[in-house]
Structure formats: structure tokens, C-alpha cells
């Protein structure tokens, strides 16, 4: 039984994506060559950002239901934001305060991706004009509250308590109550989305 042209194209795309992921893993294991510090990390970031962008473009072309398409594109953009934040933090020589703020900003996609995943799960298989029920907007309240708690951590240290004066993100800190609440909320949203899909 011969494969259709579309199936062959899908297999080729999957093989190229798998090969790129293997290249990123190899770059991590092998590290940067002598005289080119950070090259390995730049290659990895470029591969992951390229794959994420390609996935976003494919969603734009393949998904017909407008609401689901918007949510999936938003997830792709948030993933790109996260990868960009990590690349900036680790590739540039930032002050301790700037690196810490960038680290806090990771929690924007960490919290929004699970929330939008719930909205996506609720939109799957629905008619073109389907809109989420109004009560789902209430889910934004705890999400943005947790985000605000992390972004303002320097003022209260209720998510991360720093054990040294330097207040760095690399060492000398402990997780505090709001960190566990943030992680619990994100995990709860992901489990809810899986439950909705099932």
C-alpha cells in the first residue's frame, strides 16, 4: 500500500524535526568549540525557537476553528517568549538585578500556557462560532495574581526567599509558599486540560 503525498510530507517533516532536536542535544553534549563561547547555546536556542515558530505557522494554516487557532498561536508565542528570555539571560552579561527580573518573567509563560491550554481543550471539536462560557474569565484572576506575586518578589520574598544579600537567582535562595502555590496552580490547570480532552 503506497503512501499519499501528504503522508510522505508529514513523515519528512517529522524526520527533519527529530533530526534538528538530535542536533540540539548533540550541541548541548559537545559544548562550544574552543574560541567560540556560547556557540552551542546559540545553536540550541535557534533550533528550538525555529521549531516553535514553524509549529505556530503550521497551526495558523491547519486549524480551522478560529478560537482554537488563536489559543494555539498564543501558546506558540508564549513559548517563543520563554525561549527568548532564557537566551537573553544566559547569553548576555546582565547585572544580578536584571538577570533576576528576567528569571521572574519566566513565570509569565509558565502561568499563561497552562491557562490557555485549558481554553484550547474546551474549544476542541466545537463549531466555528463557539465562544467560551463567561465564567472561564474568572480563571484569569488567580493566574494574574500569582504572576504579580512572582514579578514583585523582591518586595516581599514570598515566592523566593534569598539567603544572601546579593539576591541572585543561581544560588542562595529558598522556595517559599507562593512558589508552591504557583506550581500547584499551573499543574492543576494542565491536569484540568487533560481531563477535559479525555
WOPESUL-V623634 format. One record per residue. N is the residue number from 1. RES is the residue in three letters. SS is DSSP state (helix for helix, strand for strand, loop for the rest). D_FIRST is the distance of its C-alpha to the first C-alpha in Angstrom with 2 decimals. Layout:
n & res & ss & d_first
N & RES & SS & D_FIRST
N & RES & SS & D_FIRST
This chain:
n & res & ss & d_first
1 & UNK & loop & 0.00
2 & UNK & loop & 3.81
3 & UNK & loop & 6.68
4 & UNK & loop & 9.53
5 & UNK & helix & 12.84
6 & UNK & helix & 14.51
7 & UNK & helix & 12.29
8 & UNK & helix & 12.79
9 & UNK & helix & 16.42
10 & UNK & helix & 16.83
11 & UNK & helix & 15.68
12 & UNK & helix & 18.04
13 & UNK & helix & 20.81
14 & UNK & helix & 20.58
15 & UNK & helix & 20.79
16 & UNK & helix & 23.75
17 & UNK & helix & 25.45
18 & UNK & helix & 25.13
19 & UNK & helix & 26.54
20 & UNK & helix & 29.37
21 & UNK & helix & 30.23
22 & UNK & helix & 30.40
23 & UNK & helix & 32.68
24 & UNK & helix & 34.87
25 & UNK & helix & 35.16
26 & UNK & helix & 36.06
27 & UNK & helix & 38.65
28 & UNK & helix & 40.19
29 & UNK & helix & 40.42
30 & UNK & helix & 41.70
31 & UNK & loop & 44.05
32 & UNK & loop & 45.72
33 & UNK & loop & 46.95
34 & UNK & loop & 50.70
35 & UNK & loop & 52.42
36 & UNK & loop & 49.67
37 & UNK & loop & 50.22
38 & UNK & loop & 47.76
39 & UNK & helix & 45.07
40 & UNK & helix & 42.64
41 & UNK & helix & 43.24
42 & UNK & helix & 42.86
43 & UNK & helix & 39.48
44 & UNK & helix & 38.26
45 & UNK & helix & 39.67
46 & UNK & helix & 38.16
47 & UNK & helix & 34.65
48 & UNK & helix & 34.94
49 & UNK & helix & 36.56
50 & UNK & helix & 33.98
51 & UNK & helix & 31.08
52 & UNK & helix & 33.05
53 & UNK & helix & 33.84
54 & UNK & helix & 30.23
55 & UNK & helix & 29.28
56 & UNK & helix & 32.15
57 & UNK & helix & 31.04
58 & UNK & helix & 27.48
59 & UNK & helix & 29.13
60 & UNK & helix & 31.30
61 & UNK & helix & 28.39
62 & UNK & helix & 26.00
63 & UNK & loop & 28.43
64 & UNK & loop & 29.86
65 & UNK & loop & 32.54
66 & UNK & helix & 35.52
67 & UNK & helix & 37.25
68 & UNK & helix & 34.24
69 & UNK & helix & 33.52
70 & UNK & helix & 37.20
71 & UNK & helix & 37.26
72 & UNK & helix & 34.19
73 & UNK & helix & 35.65
74 & UNK & helix & 38.97
75 & UNK & helix & 37.36
76 & UNK & helix & 35.86
77 & UNK & helix & 39.36
78 & UNK & helix & 41.06
79 & UNK & helix & 38.79
80 & UNK & helix & 39.71
81 & UNK & helix & 43.35
82 & UNK & helix & 43.19
83 & UNK & helix & 41.64
84 & UNK & helix & 44.26
85 & UNK & helix & 47.07
86 & UNK & helix & 46.06
87 & UNK & helix & 45.80
88 & UNK & helix & 49.26
89 & UNK & helix & 50.79
90 & UNK & helix & 49.69
91 & UNK & helix & 49.81
92 & UNK & loop & 53.17
93 & UNK & loop & 56.58
94 & UNK & loop & 57.51
95 & UNK & loop & 60.68
96 & UNK & helix & 60.49
97 & UNK & helix & 61.00
98 & UNK & helix & 58.24
99 & UNK & helix & 55.76
100 & UNK & helix & 56.67
101 & UNK & helix & 56.22
102 & UNK & helix & 52.82
103 & UNK & helix & 51.96
104 & UNK & helix & 53.13
105 & UNK & helix & 51.00
106 & UNK & helix & 47.84
107 & UNK & helix & 48.54
108 & UNK & helix & 47.90
109 & UNK & helix & 44.09
110 & UNK & helix & 44.32
111 & UNK & helix & 45.81
112 & UNK & helix & 44.20
113 & UNK & helix & 40.53
114 & UNK & helix & 40.68
115 & UNK & helix & 42.64
116 & UNK & helix & 40.19
117 & UNK & helix & 37.32
118 & UNK & helix & 39.10
119 & UNK & helix & 39.42
120 & UNK & helix & 35.72
121 & UNK & helix & 34.79
122 & UNK & helix & 37.18
123 & UNK & helix & 35.64
124 & UNK & loop & 31.97
125 & UNK & loop & 30.68
126 & UNK & loop & 34.00
127 & UNK & loop & 34.72
128 & UNK & loop & 35.30
129 & UNK & loop & 39.10
130 & UNK & loop & 39.25
131 & UNK & loop & 42.02
132 & UNK & loop & 42.74
133 & UNK & loop & 45.79
134 & UNK & helix & 49.06
135 & UNK & helix & 49.66
136 & UNK & helix & 46.81
137 & UNK & helix & 49.13
138 & UNK & helix & 51.35
139 & UNK & helix & 48.79
140 & UNK & helix & 49.84
141 & UNK & helix & 53.35
142 & UNK & helix & 52.77
143 & UNK & helix & 50.12
144 & UNK & helix & 52.57
145 & UNK & helix & 55.45
146 & UNK & helix & 53.68
147 & UNK & helix & 52.76
148 & UNK & helix & 56.43
149 & UNK & helix & 57.59
150 & UNK & helix & 55.51
151 & UNK & helix & 56.39
152 & UNK & loop & 60.09
153 & UNK & helix & 60.06
154 & UNK & helix & 62.71
155 & UNK & helix & 65.22
156 & UNK & helix & 64.77
157 & UNK & loop & 62.54
158 & UNK & loop & 61.10
159 & UNK & loop & 57.52
160 & UNK & strand & 58.32
161 & UNK & strand & 61.80
162 & UNK & strand & 62.80
163 & UNK & loop & 64.91
164 & UNK & loop & 66.28
165 & UNK & loop & 68.04
166 & UNK & loop & 65.37
167 & UNK & loop & 62.82
168 & UNK & loop & 59.86
169 & UNK & loop & 56.25
170 & UNK & loop & 55.69
171 & UNK & loop & 58.13
172 & UNK & loop & 61.07
173 & UNK & strand & 59.69
174 & UNK & strand & 58.86
175 & UNK & strand & 56.61
176 & UNK & loop & 58.70
177 & UNK & helix & 58.21
178 & UNK & helix & 56.48
179 & UNK & helix & 53.86
180 & UNK & helix & 52.77
181 & UNK & helix & 52.96
182 & UNK & helix & 50.71
183 & UNK & helix & 48.11
184 & UNK & helix & 48.38
185 & UNK & helix & 47.91
186 & UNK & helix & 44.80
187 & UNK & helix & 43.25
188 & UNK & helix & 44.28
189 & UNK & helix & 42.56
190 & UNK & helix & 39.30
191 & UNK & helix & 39.44
192 & UNK & helix & 40.26
193 & UNK & helix & 37.22
194 & UNK & helix & 34.94
195 & UNK & helix & 36.79
196 & UNK & helix & 36.36
197 & UNK & helix & 32.60
198 & UNK & loop & 32.31
